[in-house]
């Protein structure tokens, strides 16, 4: 929470990091609409998605710099992250609908992403701790503690996952616009299946 005890709910709604969060929501919605309804403009869809993802870095920096951390901002950030990833995975399910194993994989990733983050948030907020804090993760499985305490690994996992999904979308669009259909993806699918 911000140190200014005189902050009202209206003030919190207009905090700089929350305004960045609202922009992230708009960019995410735009990217999903473009990817789904206007796939011929897939580059714009990717640019919108990546801009929203990059905004995740800046909202946290702004919250700390301007001392505008809030429970609302933390929730907005997490919900935006989860909905963005889930939306992109749904788009991927549509793009790769000819590959049932990939559709199942993308569906399971949505379930894993939402459920694991919900469990982590619920268990730490019930202790009145931040989900990334050392105190909130005390006594947890060592991988969870390491994941949240070693930021290079945390960043690598987050950025790596998102850019893998973006790259799969780009590959699907490039392949869909070529004469070969999804032929370029076949070696990847065969590797995953074996």
RADARA-V892080 format. One record per residue. N is the residue number from 1. RES is the residue in three letters. SS is DSSP state (a for helix, b for strand, c for the rest). PHI is phi in degrees with one decimal (* if undefined). OMEGA is omega in radians with two decimals (none if undefined). Layout:
# RADARA-V892080
n = <N;N>
res = <RES;RES>
ss = <SS;SS>
phi = <PHI;PHI>
omega = <OMEGA;OMEGA>
This chain:
# RADARA-V892080
n = <1;2;3;4;5;6;7;8;9;10;11;12;13;14;15;16;17;18;19;20;21;22;23;24;25;26;27;28;29;30;31;32;33;34;35;36;37;38;39;40;41;42;43;44;45;46;47;48;49;50;51;52;53;54;55;56;57;58;59;60;61;62;63;64;65;66;67;68;69;70;71;72;73;74;75;76;77;78;79;80;81;82;83;84;85;86;87;88;89;90;91;92;93;94;95;96;97;98;99;100;101;102;103;104;105;106;107;108;109;110;111;112;113;114;115;116;117;118;119;120;121;122;123;124;125;126;127;128;129;130;131;132;133;134;135;136;137;138;139;140;141;142;143;144;145;146;147;148;149;150;151;152;153;154;155;156;157;158;159;160;161;162;163;164;165;166;167;168;169;170;171;172;173;174;175;176;177;178;179;180;181;182;183;184;185;186;187;188;189;190;191;192;193;194>
res = <UNK;UNK;UNK;UNK;UNK;UNK;UNK;UNK;UNK;UNK;UNK;UNK;UNK;UNK;UNK;UNK;UNK;UNK;UNK;UNK;UNK;UNK;UNK;UNK;UNK;UNK;UNK;UNK;UNK;UNK;UNK;UNK;UNK;UNK;UNK;UNK;UNK;UNK;UNK;UNK;UNK;UNK;UNK;UNK;UNK;UNK;UNK;UNK;UNK;UNK;UNK;UNK;UNK;UNK;UNK;UNK;UNK;UNK;UNK;UNK;UNK;UNK;UNK;UNK;UNK;UNK;UNK;UNK;UNK;UNK;UNK;UNK;UNK;UNK;UNK;UNK;UNK;UNK;UNK;UNK;UNK;UNK;UNK;UNK;UNK;UNK;UNK;UNK;UNK;UNK;UNK;UNK;UNK;UNK;UNK;UNK;UNK;UNK;UNK;UNK;UNK;UNK;UNK;UNK;UNK;UNK;UNK;UNK;UNK;UNK;UNK;UNK;UNK;UNK;UNK;UNK;UNK;UNK;UNK;UNK;UNK;UNK;UNK;UNK;UNK;UNK;UNK;UNK;UNK;UNK;UNK;UNK;UNK;UNK;UNK;UNK;UNK;UNK;UNK;UNK;UNK;UNK;UNK;UNK;UNK;UNK;UNK;UNK;UNK;UNK;UNK;UNK;UNK;UNK;UNK;UNK;UNK;UNK;UNK;UNK;UNK;UNK;UNK;UNK;UNK;UNK;UNK;UNK;UNK;UNK;UNK;UNK;UNK;UNK;UNK;UNK;UNK;UNK;UNK;UNK;UNK;UNK;UNK;UNK;UNK;UNK;UNK;UNK;UNK;UNK;UNK;UNK;UNK;UNK>
ss = <c;c;c;c;c;c;c;c;a;a;a;a;a;c;c;a;a;a;a;a;a;a;a;a;a;a;a;a;a;a;a;a;a;a;a;a;a;c;a;a;a;a;a;a;a;a;a;a;a;a;a;a;a;a;a;a;a;a;a;a;a;a;a;a;a;c;c;c;c;c;a;a;a;a;a;a;a;a;a;a;a;a;a;a;a;a;a;a;a;a;a;a;a;a;a;c;c;c;c;a;a;a;a;a;a;a;a;a;a;a;a;a;a;a;a;a;a;a;a;a;a;a;a;a;a;c;c;c;c;c;c;c;c;c;c;c;c;c;c;c;c;a;a;a;a;a;a;a;a;c;a;a;a;a;a;a;a;a;a;a;a;a;a;a;a;a;a;a;a;a;a;a;a;a;a;a;a;c;c;c;c;c;a;a;a;a;a;a;a;a;a;a;a;c>
phi = <*;-69.5;-72.0;-77.1;-69.3;-85.7;-65.6;-101.2;-60.5;-63.7;-62.6;-61.4;-60.9;-104.1;-59.5;-54.6;-63.5;-73.6;-63.9;-60.8;-61.6;-63.7;-62.7;-60.8;-60.6;-62.2;-65.1;-64.1;-59.9;-60.6;-63.5;-67.2;-62.7;-63.9;-62.9;-88.6;-95.7;-131.8;-62.3;-66.5;-105.1;-58.3;-63.2;-65.9;-60.5;-65.3;-60.2;-64.8;-64.3;-65.3;-62.9;-63.7;-63.2;-64.6;-59.6;-61.4;-67.7;-76.9;-67.1;-66.9;-62.8;-65.7;-59.7;-73.4;-63.4;-96.6;51.9;-121.0;-73.6;-150.5;-62.2;-60.6;-62.5;-62.9;-68.3;-57.5;-61.9;-66.8;-64.9;-62.3;-57.8;-65.5;-67.3;-62.2;-63.2;-61.6;-61.8;-66.0;-66.0;-66.6;-61.2;-62.8;-60.0;-70.4;-62.6;-108.0;-63.7;-78.1;-116.4;-56.2;-66.2;-70.9;-59.7;-62.4;-59.0;-63.2;-64.3;-65.2;-66.0;-61.5;-61.8;-61.7;-61.6;-68.7;-67.6;-67.6;-69.6;-62.6;-60.3;-63.7;-64.7;-63.7;-68.6;-83.6;-70.1;-66.9;-96.4;59.6;-123.1;-77.6;-66.7;-102.7;-76.2;-63.2;-64.9;-68.1;-106.9;-61.7;82.9;-81.2;-53.0;-58.3;-67.8;-66.5;-60.5;-67.1;-56.3;-83.3;-99.1;-106.3;-60.0;-60.4;-68.9;-57.2;-64.1;-60.0;-65.0;-65.7;-66.3;-60.6;-64.5;-62.0;-74.2;-64.7;-64.8;-63.4;-64.0;-63.6;-65.1;-60.1;-61.2;-62.5;-68.5;-63.8;-66.9;-67.7;-87.8;-95.7;-74.5;-86.1;62.1;-99.5;-58.9;-66.4;-83.9;-53.7;-60.2;-64.4;-61.7;-63.3;-63.4;-63.8;-76.1;-100.4>
omega = <3.10;-3.12;-3.13;-3.08;-3.11;3.14;3.09;3.10;3.10;3.08;-3.10;3.13;-3.10;3.04;-3.13;-3.14;3.12;3.05;3.04;3.11;3.11;3.10;3.08;3.12;3.14;3.13;3.10;3.12;3.12;-3.11;-3.12;3.10;-3.13;-3.11;-3.07;-3.01;-3.10;-3.05;3.08;3.09;-3.04;3.14;3.09;3.08;3.11;3.14;3.12;-3.14;-3.12;3.09;3.08;3.14;3.12;3.10;3.11;3.09;-3.02;3.13;3.10;3.11;3.14;3.14;-3.14;-3.09;-3.08;-3.12;-3.12;3.05;3.13;3.07;3.11;3.14;3.10;3.13;3.09;-3.14;-3.10;-3.13;3.10;3.11;-3.07;-3.14;3.11;-3.13;3.14;3.12;3.13;3.10;3.05;3.08;3.12;3.09;3.10;-3.12;-3.08;-3.08;3.09;-3.11;-3.07;-3.14;3.11;3.08;3.10;3.12;-3.13;3.10;3.12;3.09;3.05;-3.13;3.13;-3.10;-3.10;-3.08;-3.12;3.12;3.11;3.13;-3.14;-3.14;-3.10;-3.07;-3.14;3.12;3.07;3.05;-3.08;3.12;3.04;-3.05;3.12;-3.04;3.10;3.13;3.13;-3.10;3.11;3.13;3.12;3.07;-3.01;3.13;3.10;3.11;-3.10;-3.13;-3.08;-3.11;-3.12;-2.99;3.06;3.10;3.10;3.13;3.13;-3.13;-3.11;-3.11;-3.13;3.14;-3.10;-3.11;2.98;3.13;3.12;3.14;3.09;3.09;3.13;3.12;3.12;-3.13;3.12;3.14;-3.14;-3.13;3.09;-3.13;-3.02;-3.10;-3.12;-3.07;-3.12;-3.13;-3.04;3.11;3.11;-3.14;3.13;3.10;-3.13;-3.08;-3.11;none>
